[in-house]
Amino acid sequence: MHTLPANIDADVVLAIGWMLDDHAKLASVSLADSVEQIRGSQTTSLTDIEIEELVIEMAGSRGLAVLLDRTAR
C-alpha cells in the first residue's frame, strides 16, 4: 500500500471519490482536470502533487485509467 500524505484532508478524499464515481468508466481520468476541479471546490493545504497521488491511487483502485497530462510547475 502506498503511503498517504501526512496532512491528508478527508474532504479532499471524499471529493475525489465522488468525482471518480461520476466519471465515465471508459474514459481516462485527466490529472490536470482533476486537480483543477479539486482546487475549485476544496480549500486544502495539500500540494498539487499530493492531490495527483491521491487521484492516481483512488482511480487505480477503481480500475480507471489516468491521463498524465499535467505540466510540471
C-alpha positions as CSV (number, residue, x, y, z in Angstrom):
1,M,0.0,0.0,0.0
2,H,1.2,3.5,-0.9
3,T,1.9,5.9,2.0
4,L,-0.6,8.7,2.0
5,P,0.4,12.3,2.7
6,A,0.8,13.2,6.4
7,N,-1.5,16.1,6.1
8,I,-4.3,14.1,4.5
9,D,-7.6,16.0,4.1
10,A,-10.7,13.9,4.4
11,D,-12.8,16.4,2.5
12,V,-10.5,16.2,-0.5
13,V,-10.5,12.4,-0.4
14,L,-14.3,12.4,-0.4
15,A,-14.4,15.0,-3.3
16,I,-12.0,12.8,-5.3
17,G,-14.1,9.8,-4.6
18,W,-17.3,11.5,-5.8
19,M,-15.6,12.8,-8.8
20,L,-14.2,9.4,-9.8
21,D,-17.6,7.7,-9.1
22,D,-19.2,10.1,-11.5
23,H,-16.5,9.6,-14.1
24,A,-17.2,7.6,-17.3
25,K,-15.7,4.1,-17.0
26,L,-14.2,4.0,-20.5
27,A,-12.6,7.4,-20.4
28,S,-9.2,8.2,-18.9
29,V,-9.2,10.4,-15.8
30,S,-7.3,13.7,-16.6
31,L,-4.9,14.7,-13.8
32,A,-5.0,18.3,-15.0
33,D,-8.8,18.5,-14.9
34,S,-8.9,16.6,-11.6
35,V,-6.5,18.9,-9.8
36,E,-8.3,22.0,-11.2
37,Q,-11.7,20.6,-10.1
38,I,-10.5,19.8,-6.6
39,R,-8.8,23.2,-6.2
40,G,-12.0,24.9,-7.4
41,S,-14.2,23.0,-4.9
42,Q,-12.0,22.5,-1.8
43,T,-9.7,24.6,0.3
44,T,-6.8,22.4,1.3
45,S,-3.1,22.5,2.3
46,L,-2.3,19.6,0.0
47,T,0.0,20.3,-2.8
48,D,-0.9,19.6,-6.4
49,I,1.5,16.6,-6.4
50,E,-0.3,15.2,-3.3
51,I,-3.7,15.6,-4.9
52,E,-2.3,13.9,-8.0
53,E,-1.1,11.0,-5.9
54,L,-4.5,10.6,-4.3
55,V,-6.3,10.7,-7.7
56,I,-3.9,8.1,-9.1
57,E,-4.3,5.8,-6.1
58,M,-8.1,6.2,-6.0
59,A,-8.5,5.8,-9.8
60,G,-6.3,2.7,-9.8
61,S,-8.4,1.1,-7.0
62,R,-11.5,1.7,-9.2
63,G,-9.8,0.3,-12.4
64,L,-9.8,3.6,-14.1
65,A,-7.0,4.7,-16.5
66,V,-5.3,8.0,-15.7
67,L,-4.2,10.6,-18.3
68,L,-0.8,12.0,-17.2
69,D,-1.4,15.5,-18.7
70,R,-0.2,17.9,-16.0
71,T,2.7,20.1,-16.8
72,A,5.5,20.5,-14.2
73,R,5.5,23.7,-12.3
